[in-house]
Amino acid sequence: MSPIDSSSISRVQLFSAILYGTLSVVMVLINKLLMDSFQFTFSSFILLPQFILSLIIVESLGRCRWIKPVEFSTTTFWRLFPVGCVYCLHGITSLVALSGMNVPLYAALKRCSPLVNLVLGVLVLRKAPPSKGILVSVMLITGGCVLAVFADIVMDYKVYFYGVFSVLCQGLYLTLIQRESEETFSSIEIFYYNAMVSLFGTLLYGVFTDDLISHLFNMDIPFSMELWIVFAMTIAISILFNFSIIWCTAENSALTTSIVGSFKQGIQSIVGAIWFGDVSSNPLFFIGIVMNFFGGFLYSYLKALEAKLKRELKHGGRCSQQSV
């Protein structure tokens, strides 16, 4: 590979990671604004337009030849079916958790996703076990999250169950994306089939849990122009985010996406605490958040060092082969 090709690839990897991190911060904050300020806590109505519009956008761009058209294949559908199912579960559980948590605590819980990715990386992707430093950082992340949870005054066990389950789904989702993108599927294909499967999954969830039918006729909230604007922004940003998380994982790795998540969740915590202000005054809560925050940055720093060492070793091996 030429130096030009290598630099262009690294720029794409960097841009995909920055795009994912930025959209993730904005999406969480605007979802929280929609659910708290406007009392719009209807998960099915937030998710369904995202998946419908995602399919329309991919089909339209394909017909205009702006992207390579995605031809529907039954084989591909069933191959990517688990990815869509896990993402659908992740989307629903994340929204339920966010509706009942303050943003710093939600971000602290989400920072536990590297732990899931480490375990799944070893079990599913057959990667080597992590170093001691990585294990220490993950223990800080998890321990800080546990402290913050127990210091929360208004502890809602149902909300925390959804939060923990969303972290497990996120880790599994990123691992599955990495595995499939390393095979034969492009980011657009995964995005397309993911939206298709998630659309049916969200419909089933809305019907069987009565989240869709009951709220369709009993939305006891005042509809205003501000609500429609925020709702439209939520849908647009969520669609871009859904693609960015697939693109970032495909161009980099599930672990890189988790590392970017550690940084952006730190920003989320600060902005969320200032904007919404619904945080606990218990000192244990702040100690837990700081532990979690520090563990996330330590984890990111150690993974960056490991990646640099691997590049140097790879470059050194190439140089020795050329000299021979």
ZADO-1210 file (C-alpha; in nm, 4 decimals, padded with zeros to 6 digits):
<atoms>
<atom x="00.0000" y="00.0000" z="00.0000" code="MET" pos="1"/>
<atom x="00.1336" y="00.3453" z="-00.0915" code="SER" pos="2"/>
<atom x="00.1795" y="00.6243" z="00.1653" code="PRO" pos="3"/>
<atom x="-00.1027" y="00.8204" z="00.0010" code="ILE" pos="4"/>
<atom x="-00.3414" y="00.5275" z="00.0323" code="ASP" pos="5"/>
<atom x="-00.2375" y="00.4732" z="00.3944" code="SER" pos="6"/>
<atom x="-00.2892" y="00.8373" z="00.4926" code="SER" pos="7"/>
<atom x="-00.6274" y="00.8550" z="00.3178" code="SER" pos="8"/>
<atom x="-00.7421" y="00.5445" z="00.5052" code="ILE" pos="9"/>
<atom x="-00.6304" y="00.6875" z="00.8388" code="SER" pos="10"/>
<atom x="-00.8190" y="01.0116" z="00.7623" code="ARG" pos="11"/>
<atom x="-01.1346" y="00.8129" z="00.6931" code="VAL" pos="12"/>
<atom x="-01.0888" y="00.6209" z="01.0190" code="GLN" pos="13"/>
<atom x="-01.0355" y="00.9439" z="01.2124" code="LEU" pos="14"/>
<atom x="-01.3340" y="01.1196" z="01.0536" code="PHE" pos="15"/>
<atom x="-01.5650" y="00.8219" z="01.1161" code="SER" pos="16"/>
<atom x="-01.4627" y="00.8158" z="01.4838" code="ALA" pos="17"/>
<atom x="-01.5098" y="01.1939" z="01.5278" code="ILE" pos="18"/>
<atom x="-01.8471" y="01.1822" z="01.3507" code="LEU" pos="19"/>
<atom x="-01.9673" y="00.8968" z="01.5736" code="TYR" pos="20"/>
<atom x="-01.8519" y="01.0691" z="01.8935" code="GLY" pos="21"/>
<atom x="-02.0096" y="01.4040" z="01.8019" code="THR" pos="22"/>
<atom x="-02.3424" y="01.2594" z="01.6904" code="LEU" pos="23"/>
<atom x="-02.3585" y="01.0346" z="01.9966" code="SER" pos="24"/>
<atom x="-02.3245" y="01.3299" z="02.2369" code="VAL" pos="25"/>
<atom x="-02.5848" y="01.5358" z="02.0512" code="VAL" pos="26"/>
<atom x="-02.8258" y="01.2412" z="02.0187" code="MET" pos="27"/>
<atom x="-02.8276" y="01.1574" z="02.3914" code="VAL" pos="28"/>
<atom x="-02.8800" y="01.5214" z="02.4906" code="LEU" pos="29"/>
<atom x="-03.1602" y="01.5835" z="02.2409" code="ILE" pos="30"/>
<atom x="-03.3316" y="01.2542" z="02.3330" code="ASN" pos="31"/>
<atom x="-03.3157" y="01.3585" z="02.6987" code="LYS" pos="32"/>
<atom x="-03.4573" y="01.7008" z="02.6055" code="LEU" pos="33"/>
<atom x="-03.7440" y="01.5388" z="02.4142" code="LEU" pos="34"/>
<atom x="-03.8314" y="01.2989" z="02.6969" code="MET" pos="35"/>
<atom x="-03.7824" y="01.5338" z="02.9937" code="ASP" pos="36"/>
<atom x="-03.8819" y="01.8784" z="02.8719" code="SER" pos="37"/>
<atom x="-04.1655" y="01.7648" z="02.6438" code="PHE" pos="38"/>
<atom x="-04.2601" y="01.4437" z="02.8322" code="GLN" pos="39"/>
<atom x="-04.2369" y="01.2503" z="02.5032" code="PHE" pos="40"/>
<atom x="-04.1399" y="00.9089" z="02.6457" code="THR" pos="41"/>
<atom x="-04.2814" y="00.6909" z="02.3687" code="PHE" pos="42"/>
<atom x="-03.9959" y="00.4640" z="02.2568" code="SER" pos="43"/>
<atom x="-04.1772" y="00.3124" z="01.9597" code="SER" pos="44"/>
<atom x="-04.2664" y="00.6525" z="01.8148" code="PHE" pos="45"/>
<atom x="-03.9065" y="00.7701" z="01.8488" code="ILE" pos="46"/>
<atom x="-03.7559" y="00.4600" z="01.6848" code="LEU" pos="47"/>
<atom x="-04.0028" y="00.3702" z="01.4071" code="LEU" pos="48"/>
<atom x="-03.9565" y="00.6883" z="01.1955" code="PRO" pos="49"/>
<atom x="-03.5782" y="00.6409" z="01.2172" code="GLN" pos="50"/>
<atom x="-03.5897" y="00.2943" z="01.0628" code="PHE" pos="51"/>
<atom x="-03.8538" y="00.3794" z="00.8008" code="ILE" pos="52"/>
<atom x="-03.6649" y="00.6878" z="00.6831" code="LEU" pos="53"/>
<atom x="-03.3338" y="00.4969" z="00.6876" code="SER" pos="54"/>
<atom x="-03.4738" y="00.2439" z="00.4396" code="LEU" pos="55"/>
<atom x="-03.6198" y="00.5196" z="00.2197" code="ILE" pos="56"/>
<atom x="-03.2909" y="00.7129" z="00.2182" code="ILE" pos="57"/>
<atom x="-03.0786" y="00.4096" z="00.1219" code="VAL" pos="58"/>
<atom x="-03.3266" y="00.3087" z="-00.1502" code="GLU" pos="59"/>
<atom x="-03.3430" y="00.6652" z="-00.2882" code="SER" pos="60"/>
<atom x="-02.9658" y="00.7169" z="-00.2890" code="LEU" pos="61"/>
<atom x="-02.9228" y="00.3788" z="-00.4575" code="GLY" pos="62"/>
<atom x="-03.1731" y="00.4607" z="-00.7311" code="ARG" pos="63"/>
<atom x="-03.0000" y="00.7950" z="-00.7911" code="CYS" pos="64"/>
<atom x="-02.6674" y="00.6061" z="-00.8149" code="ARG" pos="65"/>
<atom x="-02.5158" y="00.8236" z="-00.5408" code="TRP" pos="66"/>
<atom x="-02.4298" y="00.5027" z="-00.3564" code="ILE" pos="67"/>
<atom x="-02.4057" y="00.1413" z="-00.4675" code="LYS" pos="68"/>
<atom x="-02.7645" y="00.0070" z="-00.4695" code="PRO" pos="69"/>
<atom x="-02.8391" y="-00.2542" z="-00.2037" code="VAL" pos="70"/>
<atom x="-03.0046" y="-00.5553" z="-00.3637" code="GLU" pos="71"/>
<atom x="-03.2268" y="-00.7426" z="-00.1195" code="PHE" pos="72"/>
<atom x="-03.1071" y="-01.0957" z="-00.0500" code="SER" pos="73"/>
<atom x="-03.2811" y="-01.3475" z="00.1738" code="THR" pos="74"/>
<atom x="-02.9457" y="-01.5026" z="00.2606" code="THR" pos="75"/>
<atom x="-02.8001" y="-01.1651" z="00.3633" code="THR" pos="76"/>
<atom x="-03.1162" y="-01.0780" z="00.5563" code="PHE" pos="77"/>
<atom x="-03.0911" y="-01.3876" z="00.7755" code="TRP" pos="78"/>
<atom x="-02.7133" y="-01.3495" z="00.8076" code="ARG" pos="79"/>
<atom x="-02.7555" y="-00.9955" z="00.9448" code="LEU" pos="80"/>
<atom x="-03.0768" y="-01.0738" z="01.1323" code="PHE" pos="81"/>
<atom x="-02.8989" y="-01.1112" z="01.4727" code="PRO" pos="82"/>
<atom x="-02.7307" y="-00.7707" z="01.4256" code="VAL" pos="83"/>
<atom x="-03.0652" y="-00.5982" z="01.3709" code="GLY" pos="84"/>
<atom x="-03.2310" y="-00.7816" z="01.6612" code="CYS" pos="85"/>
<atom x="-02.9572" y="-00.6841" z="01.9051" code="VAL" pos="86"/>
<atom x="-02.9601" y="-00.3221" z="01.7859" code="TYR" pos="87"/>
<atom x="-03.3385" y="-00.3050" z="01.8197" code="CYS" pos="88"/>
<atom x="-03.3094" y="-00.4254" z="02.1803" code="LEU" pos="89"/>
<atom x="-03.0283" y="-00.1764" z="02.2390" code="HIS" pos="90"/>
<atom x="-03.2341" y="00.1149" z="02.1054" code="GLY" pos="91"/>
<atom x="-03.5432" y="00.0345" z="02.3121" code="ILE" pos="92"/>
<atom x="-03.3611" y="-00.0358" z="02.6391" code="THR" pos="93"/>
<atom x="-03.1363" y="00.2710" z="02.6007" code="SER" pos="94"/>
<atom x="-03.4341" y="00.5040" z="02.5615" code="LEU" pos="95"/>
<atom x="-03.6117" y="00.3541" z="02.8642" code="VAL" pos="96"/>
<atom x="-03.2926" y="00.3842" z="03.0721" code="ALA" pos="97"/>
<atom x="-03.2273" y="00.7427" z="02.9614" code="LEU" pos="98"/>
<atom x="-03.5839" y="00.8470" z="03.0455" code="SER" pos="99"/>
<atom x="-03.5301" y="00.7484" z="03.4119" code="GLY" pos="100"/>
<atom x="-03.1625" y="00.8436" z="03.4669" code="MET" pos="101"/>
<atom x="-02.9695" y="01.1674" z="03.4820" code="ASN" pos="102"/>
<atom x="-02.7200" y="01.2117" z="03.1967" code="VAL" pos="103"/>
<atom x="-02.3960" y="01.1705" z="03.4038" code="PRO" pos="104"/>
<atom x="-02.5195" y="00.8404" z="03.5488" code="LEU" pos="105"/>
<atom x="-02.6379" y="00.7196" z="03.2082" code="TYR" pos="106"/>
<atom x="-02.2968" y="00.8055" z="03.0616" code="ALA" pos="107"/>
<atom x="-02.1195" y="00.6263" z="03.3500" code="ALA" pos="108"/>
<atom x="-02.3221" y="00.3131" z="03.2857" code="LEU" pos="109"/>
<atom x="-02.2543" y="00.3275" z="02.9122" code="LYS" pos="110"/>
<atom x="-01.8808" y="00.3557" z="02.9811" code="ARG" pos="111"/>
<atom x="-01.8966" y="-00.0058" z="03.0998" code="CYS" pos="112"/>
<atom x="-01.9362" y="-00.1210" z="02.7389" code="SER" pos="113"/>
<atom x="-01.5571" y="-00.1783" z="02.6940" code="PRO" pos="114"/>
<atom x="-01.5841" y="-00.4534" z="02.9566" code="LEU" pos="115"/>
<atom x="-01.8428" y="-00.6285" z="02.7409" code="VAL" pos="116"/>
<atom x="-01.6325" y="-00.5748" z="02.4276" code="ASN" pos="117"/>
<atom x="-01.3229" y="-00.7177" z="02.5956" code="LEU" pos="118"/>
<atom x="-01.5056" y="-01.0341" z="02.6996" code="VAL" pos="119"/>
<atom x="-01.6782" y="-01.0762" z="02.3628" code="LEU" pos="120"/>
<atom x="-01.3535" y="-00.9974" z="02.1793" code="GLY" pos="121"/>
<atom x="-01.1902" y="-01.2958" z="02.3484" code="VAL" pos="122"/>
<atom x="-01.4919" y="-01.5291" z="02.3191" code="LEU" pos="123"/>
<atom x="-01.6322" y="-01.4337" z="01.9771" code="VAL" pos="124"/>
<atom x="-01.3433" y="-01.2743" z="01.7834" code="LEU" pos="125"/>
<atom x="-01.0776" y="-01.5009" z="01.9422" code="ARG" pos="126"/>
<atom x="-00.8554" y="-01.2115" z="02.0496" code="LYS" pos="127"/>
<atom x="-00.5803" y="-01.2338" z="02.3114" code="ALA" pos="128"/>
<atom x="-00.6733" y="-01.1663" z="02.6783" code="PRO" pos="129"/>
<atom x="-00.6275" y="-00.8008" z="02.7895" code="PRO" pos="130"/>
<atom x="-00.3236" y="-00.6706" z="02.9779" code="SER" pos="131"/>
<atom x="-00.3198" y="-00.5992" z="03.3535" code="LYS" pos="132"/>
<atom x="-00.3417" y="-00.2242" z="03.2917" code="GLY" pos="133"/>
<atom x="-00.6544" y="-00.2680" z="03.0807" code="ILE" pos="134"/>
<atom x="-00.8093" y="-00.4854" z="03.3500" code="LEU" pos="135"/>
<atom x="-00.7352" y="-00.2204" z="03.6159" code="VAL" pos="136"/>
<atom x="-00.8944" y="00.0520" z="03.4025" code="SER" pos="137"/>
<atom x="-01.2038" y="-00.1622" z="03.3410" code="VAL" pos="138"/>
<atom x="-01.2321" y="-00.2304" z="03.7157" code="MET" pos="139"/>
<atom x="-01.2194" y="00.1465" z="03.7802" code="LEU" pos="140"/>
<atom x="-01.4891" y="00.2054" z="03.5185" code="ILE" pos="141"/>
<atom x="-01.7169" y="-00.0649" z="03.6576" code="THR" pos="142"/>
<atom x="-01.6472" y="00.0121" z="04.0251" code="GLY" pos="143"/>
<atom x="-01.7163" y="00.3822" z="03.9736" code="GLY" pos="144"/>
<atom x="-02.0415" y="00.3015" z="03.7994" code="CYS" pos="145"/>
<atom x="-02.1505" y="00.0737" z="04.0867" code="VAL" pos="146"/>
<atom x="-02.0709" y="00.3483" z="04.3419" code="LEU" pos="147"/>
<atom x="-02.2687" y="00.6060" z="04.1455" code="ALA" pos="148"/>
<atom x="-02.5656" y="00.3706" z="04.1130" code="VAL" pos="149"/>
<atom x="-02.5846" y="00.2981" z="04.4865" code="PHE" pos="150"/>
<atom x="-02.5495" y="00.6693" z="04.5664" code="ALA" pos="151"/>
<atom x="-02.8428" y="00.7580" z="04.3433" code="ASP" pos="152"/>
<atom x="-03.1298" y="00.8817" z="04.5601" code="ILE" pos="153"/>
<atom x="-03.4151" y="00.7873" z="04.3281" code="VAL" pos="154"/>
<atom x="-03.3080" y="00.4334" z="04.2456" code="MET" pos="155"/>
<atom x="-03.5440" y="00.2711" z="03.9970" code="ASP" pos="156"/>
<atom x="-03.4478" y="-00.0948" z="03.9587" code="TYR" pos="157"/>
<atom x="-03.6470" y="-00.1312" z="03.6376" code="LYS" pos="158"/>
<atom x="-03.4569" y="00.1595" z="03.4803" code="VAL" pos="159"/>
<atom x="-03.1214" y="00.0165" z="03.5916" code="TYR" pos="160"/>
<atom x="-03.2128" y="-00.3250" z="03.4542" code="PHE" pos="161"/>
<atom x="-03.2819" y="-00.1662" z="03.1153" code="TYR" pos="162"/>
<atom x="-02.9571" y="00.0320" z="03.1418" code="GLY" pos="163"/>
<atom x="-02.7408" y="-00.2746" z="03.2132" code="VAL" pos="164"/>
<atom x="-02.9173" y="-00.4711" z="02.9401" code="PHE" pos="165"/>
<atom x="-02.8564" y="-00.1876" z="02.6913" code="SER" pos="166"/>
<atom x="-02.4823" y="-00.1994" z="02.7719" code="VAL" pos="167"/>
<atom x="-02.4752" y="-00.5750" z="02.7075" code="LEU" pos="168"/>
<atom x="-02.6643" y="-00.5256" z="02.3801" code="CYS" pos="169"/>
<atom x="-02.4314" y="-00.2442" z="02.2732" code="GLN" pos="170"/>
<atom x="-02.1211" y="-00.4567" z="02.3324" code="GLY" pos="171"/>
<atom x="-02.2686" y="-00.7519" z="02.1432" code="LEU" pos="172"/>
<atom x="-02.3928" y="-00.5242" z="01.8636" code="TYR" pos="173"/>
<atom x="-02.0498" y="-00.3671" z="01.8067" code="LEU" pos="174"/>
<atom x="-01.8807" y="-00.7071" z="01.8126" code="THR" pos="175"/>
<atom x="-02.1260" y="-00.8476" z="01.5562" code="LEU" pos="176"/>
<atom x="-02.0770" y="-00.5422" z="01.3303" code="ILE" pos="177"/>
<atom x="-01.7003" y="-00.5873" z="01.3433" code="GLN" pos="178"/>
<atom x="-01.7285" y="-00.9563" z="01.2600" code="ARG" pos="179"/>
<atom x="-01.9661" y="-00.9003" z="00.9671" code="GLU" pos="180"/>
<atom x="-01.7748" y="-00.6019" z="00.8252" code="SER" pos="181"/>
<atom x="-01.4557" y="-00.8078" z="00.8310" code="GLU" pos="182"/>
<atom x="-01.6324" y="-01.0660" z="00.6132" code="GLU" pos="183"/>
<atom x="-01.8044" y="-00.9285" z="00.3017" code="THR" pos="184"/>
<atom x="-02.0600" y="-00.6669" z="00.4062" code="PHE" pos="185"/>
<atom x="-02.0239" y="-00.2910" z="00.3580" code="SER" pos="186"/>
<atom x="-02.1381" y="-00.0284" z="00.6094" code="SER" pos="187"/>
<atom x="-02.4346" y="00.0643" z="00.3862" code="ILE" pos="188"/>
<atom x="-02.5497" y="-00.2986" z="00.3628" code="GLU" pos="189"/>
<atom x="-02.5324" y="-00.3480" z="00.7397" code="ILE" pos="190"/>
<atom x="-02.7139" y="-00.0148" z="00.7917" code="PHE" pos="191"/>
<atom x="-02.9886" y="-00.1145" z="00.5450" code="TYR" pos="192"/>
<atom x="-03.0598" y="-00.4613" z="00.6844" code="TYR" pos="193"/>
<atom x="-03.0200" y="-00.3338" z="01.0389" code="ASN" pos="194"/>
<atom x="-03.2973" y="-00.0785" z="00.9782" code="ALA" pos="195"/>
<atom x="-03.5176" y="-00.3420" z="00.8158" code="MET" pos="196"/>
<atom x="-03.4898" y="-00.5936" z="01.1006" code="VAL" pos="197"/>
<atom x="-03.5167" y="-00.3224" z="01.3667" code="SER" pos="198"/>
<atom x="-03.8325" y="-00.1852" z="01.2041" code="LEU" pos="199"/>
<atom x="-04.0136" y="-00.5175" z="01.2447" code="PHE" pos="200"/>
<atom x="-03.8661" y="-00.5661" z="01.5923" code="GLY" pos="201"/>
<atom x="-03.9856" y="-00.2252" z="01.7111" code="THR" pos="202"/>
<atom x="-04.3339" y="-00.2881" z="01.5679" code="LEU" pos="203"/>
<atom x="-04.3545" y="-00.6176" z="01.7567" code="LEU" pos="204"/>
<atom x="-04.2341" y="-00.4495" z="02.0764" code="TYR" pos="205"/>
<atom x="-04.4879" y="-00.1695" z="02.0390" code="GLY" pos="206"/>
<atom x="-04.7780" y="-00.4084" z="01.9797" code="VAL" pos="207"/>
<atom x="-04.6995" y="-00.6719" z="02.2427" code="PHE" pos="208"/>
<atom x="-04.6109" y="-00.4236" z="02.5189" code="THR" pos="209"/>
<atom x="-04.8997" y="-00.1901" z="02.4263" code="ASP" pos="210"/>
<atom x="-04.6414" y="00.0891" z="02.3896" code="ASP" pos="211"/>
<atom x="-04.7633" y="00.1646" z="02.0386" code="LEU" pos="212"/>
<atom x="-05.1403" y="00.1125" z="02.0467" code="ILE" pos="213"/>
<atom x="-05.2174" y="00.2761" z="02.3816" code="SER" pos="214"/>
<atom x="-04.9997" y="00.5813" z="02.3183" code="HIS" pos="215"/>
<atom x="-05.1319" y="00.6222" z="01.9647" code="LEU" pos="216"/>
<atom x="-05.4720" y="00.7254" z="02.0983" code="PHE" pos="217"/>
<atom x="-05.3799" y="00.8490" z="02.4463" code="ASN" pos="218"/>
<atom x="-05.0905" y="01.0934" z="02.4059" code="MET" pos="219"/>
<atom x="-05.1668" y="01.3289" z="02.6913" code="ASP" pos="220"/>
<atom x="-04.9103" y="01.5925" z="02.5912" code="ILE" pos="221"/>
<atom x="-04.9551" y="01.9334" z="02.4284" code="PRO" pos="222"/>
<atom x="-04.8251" y="01.9336" z="02.0711" code="PHE" pos="223"/>
<atom x="-04.6388" y="02.2513" z="01.9817" code="SER" pos="224"/>
<atom x="-04.4072" y="02.3747" z="01.7091" code="MET" pos="225"/>
<atom x="-04.1111" y="02.3387" z="01.9491" code="GLU" pos="226"/>
<atom x="-04.2001" y="01.9721" z="02.0085" code="LEU" pos="227"/>
<atom x="-04.2169" y="01.8968" z="01.6363" code="TRP" pos="228"/>
<atom x="-03.8826" y="02.0710" z="01.5755" code="ILE" pos="229"/>
<atom x="-03.7086" y="01.8776" z="01.8536" code="VAL" pos="230"/>
<atom x="-03.8743" y="01.5526" z="01.7395" code="PHE" pos="231"/>
<atom x="-03.7590" y="01.6080" z="01.3779" code="ALA" pos="232"/>
<atom x="-03.4060" y="01.6874" z="01.4984" code="MET" pos="233"/>
<atom x="-03.4089" y="01.3708" z="01.7107" code="THR" pos="234"/>
<atom x="-03.5047" y="01.1542" z="01.4119" code="ILE" pos="235"/>
<atom x="-03.2502" y="01.3161" z="01.1758" code="ALA" pos="236"/>
<atom x="-02.9604" y="01.2948" z="01.4232" code="ILE" pos="237"/>
<atom x="-03.0510" y="00.9376" z="01.5203" code="SER" pos="238"/>
<atom x="-03.0428" y="00.8237" z="01.1560" code="ILE" pos="239"/>
<atom x="-02.6983" y="00.9777" z="01.1088" code="LEU" pos="240"/>
<atom x="-02.5844" y="00.8251" z="01.4395" code="PHE" pos="241"/>
<atom x="-02.7073" y="00.4777" z="01.3424" code="ASN" pos="242"/>
<atom x="-02.4941" y="00.4923" z="01.0297" code="PHE" pos="243"/>
<atom x="-02.1943" y="00.6503" z="01.2055" code="SER" pos="244"/>
<atom x="-02.1672" y="00.3744" z="01.4687" code="ILE" pos="245"/>
<atom x="-02.1636" y="00.1095" z="01.1927" code="ILE" pos="246"/>
<atom x="-01.9150" y="00.3076" z="00.9833" code="TRP" pos="247"/>
<atom x="-01.6822" y="00.3758" z="01.2775" code="CYS" pos="248"/>
<atom x="-01.6844" y="00.0097" z="01.3834" code="THR" pos="249"/>
<atom x="-01.6326" y="-00.1157" z="01.0273" code="ALA" pos="250"/>
<atom x="-01.3464" y="00.1265" z="00.9560" code="GLU" pos="251"/>
<atom x="-01.1800" y="00.0779" z="01.2958" code="ASN" pos="252"/>
<atom x="-01.3048" y="-00.1874" z="01.5418" code="SER" pos="253"/>
<atom x="-01.5627" y="-00.2487" z="01.8131" code="ALA" pos="254"/>
<atom x="-01.2986" y="-00.1603" z="02.0711" code="LEU" pos="255"/>
<atom x="-01.2150" y="00.1708" z="01.9014" code="THR" pos="256"/>
<atom x="-01.5835" y="00.2628" z="01.8988" code="THR" pos="257"/>
<atom x="-01.5967" y="00.1891" z="02.2721" code="SER" pos="258"/>
<atom x="-01.2866" y="00.4045" z="02.3299" code="ILE" pos="259"/>
<atom x="-01.4440" y="00.6952" z="02.1417" code="VAL" pos="260"/>
<atom x="-01.7502" y="00.6334" z="02.3569" code="GLY" pos="261"/>
<atom x="-01.5416" y="00.6833" z="02.6726" code="SER" pos="262"/>
<atom x="-01.4366" y="01.0298" z="02.5572" code="PHE" pos="263"/>
<atom x="-01.7761" y="01.1434" z="02.4361" code="LYS" pos="264"/>
<atom x="-01.9499" y="01.0170" z="02.7501" code="GLN" pos="265"/>
<atom x="-01.7218" y="01.2402" z="02.9547" code="GLY" pos="266"/>
<atom x="-01.8483" y="01.5379" z="02.7537" code="ILE" pos="267"/>
<atom x="-02.2039" y="01.4088" z="02.7915" code="GLN" pos="268"/>
<atom x="-02.1669" y="01.3970" z="03.1706" code="SER" pos="269"/>
<atom x="-02.0473" y="01.7568" z="03.1983" code="ILE" pos="270"/>
<atom x="-02.2959" y="01.9065" z="02.9504" code="VAL" pos="271"/>
<atom x="-02.5841" y="01.6965" z="03.0863" code="GLY" pos="272"/>
<atom x="-02.5167" y="01.7998" z="03.4477" code="ALA" pos="273"/>
<atom x="-02.5072" y="02.1683" z="03.3487" code="ILE" pos="274"/>
<atom x="-02.8035" y="02.1549" z="03.1104" code="TRP" pos="275"/>
<atom x="-03.0480" y="01.9318" z="03.3020" code="PHE" pos="276"/>
<atom x="-02.9082" y="01.9592" z="03.6562" code="GLY" pos="277"/>
<atom x="-03.0832" y="01.6420" z="03.7810" code="ASP" pos="278"/>
<atom x="-02.7810" y="01.4964" z="03.9634" code="VAL" pos="279"/>
<atom x="-02.7483" y="01.3533" z="04.3127" code="SER" pos="280"/>
<atom x="-02.5743" y="01.5619" z="04.5832" code="SER" pos="281"/>
<atom x="-02.4403" y="01.2456" z="04.7511" code="ASN" pos="282"/>
<atom x="-02.0533" y="01.2582" z="04.7655" code="PRO" pos="283"/>
<atom x="-02.0390" y="00.8878" z="04.6693" code="LEU" pos="284"/>
<atom x="-02.2145" y="00.9750" z="04.3445" code="PHE" pos="285"/>
<atom x="-01.9430" y="01.2230" z="04.2450" code="PHE" pos="286"/>
<atom x="-01.6637" y="00.9877" z="04.3618" code="ILE" pos="287"/>
<atom x="-01.8135" y="00.7120" z="04.1484" code="GLY" pos="288"/>
<atom x="-01.8459" y="00.9402" z="03.8431" code="ILE" pos="289"/>
<atom x="-01.4823" y="01.0573" z="03.8814" code="VAL" pos="290"/>
<atom x="-01.3601" y="00.6946" z="03.9176" code="MET" pos="291"/>
<atom x="-01.5604" y="00.5945" z="03.6133" code="ASN" pos="292"/>
<atom x="-01.4374" y="00.8973" z="03.4172" code="PHE" pos="293"/>
<atom x="-01.0707" y="00.8365" z="03.5102" code="PHE" pos="294"/>
<atom x="-01.0982" y="00.4655" z="03.4287" code="GLY" pos="295"/>
<atom x="-01.2386" y="00.5504" z="03.0856" code="GLY" pos="296"/>
<atom x="-00.9510" y="00.7817" z="03.0021" code="PHE" pos="297"/>
<atom x="-00.6931" y="00.5366" z="03.1404" code="LEU" pos="298"/>
<atom x="-00.8464" y="00.2639" z="02.9274" code="TYR" pos="299"/>
<atom x="-00.8349" y="00.4856" z="02.6180" code="SER" pos="300"/>
<atom x="-00.4734" y="00.5858" z="02.6865" code="TYR" pos="301"/>
<atom x="-00.3568" y="00.2246" z="02.7310" code="LEU" pos="302"/>
<atom x="-00.5386" y="00.1077" z="02.4161" code="LYS" pos="303"/>
<atom x="-00.3783" y="00.3920" z="02.2195" code="ALA" pos="304"/>
<atom x="-00.0342" y="00.2847" z="02.3475" code="LEU" pos="305"/>
<atom x="-00.1053" y="-00.0763" z="02.2508" code="GLU" pos="306"/>
<atom x="-00.2114" y="00.0301" z="01.9003" code="ALA" pos="307"/>
<atom x="00.1033" y="00.2416" z="01.8607" code="LYS" pos="308"/>
<atom x="00.3237" y="-00.0491" z="01.9729" code="LEU" pos="309"/>
<atom x="00.1556" y="-00.2836" z="01.7249" code="LYS" pos="310"/>
<atom x="00.2118" y="-00.0362" z="01.4395" code="ARG" pos="311"/>
<atom x="00.5790" y="00.0007" z="01.5342" code="GLU" pos="312"/>
<atom x="00.6281" y="-00.3755" z="01.5509" code="LEU" pos="313"/>
<atom x="00.4507" y="-00.4208" z="01.2190" code="LYS" pos="314"/>
<atom x="00.6602" y="-00.1453" z="01.0593" code="HIS" pos="315"/>
<atom x="00.9797" y="-00.2943" z="01.2077" code="GLY" pos="316"/>
<atom x="00.8919" y="-00.6365" z="01.0678" code="GLY" pos="317"/>
<atom x="00.8417" y="-00.4932" z="00.7202" code="ARG" pos="318"/>
<atom x="01.1738" y="-00.3074" z="00.7354" code="CYS" pos="319"/>
<atom x="01.3625" y="-00.6243" z="00.8383" code="SER" pos="320"/>
<atom x="01.2017" y="-00.8208" z="00.5526" code="GLN" pos="321"/>
<atom x="01.3010" y="-00.5503" z="00.3006" code="GLN" pos="322"/>
<atom x="01.6615" y="-00.5488" z="00.4280" code="SER" pos="323"/>
<atom x="01.6809" y="-00.9271" z="00.3861" code="VAL" pos="324"/>
</atoms>
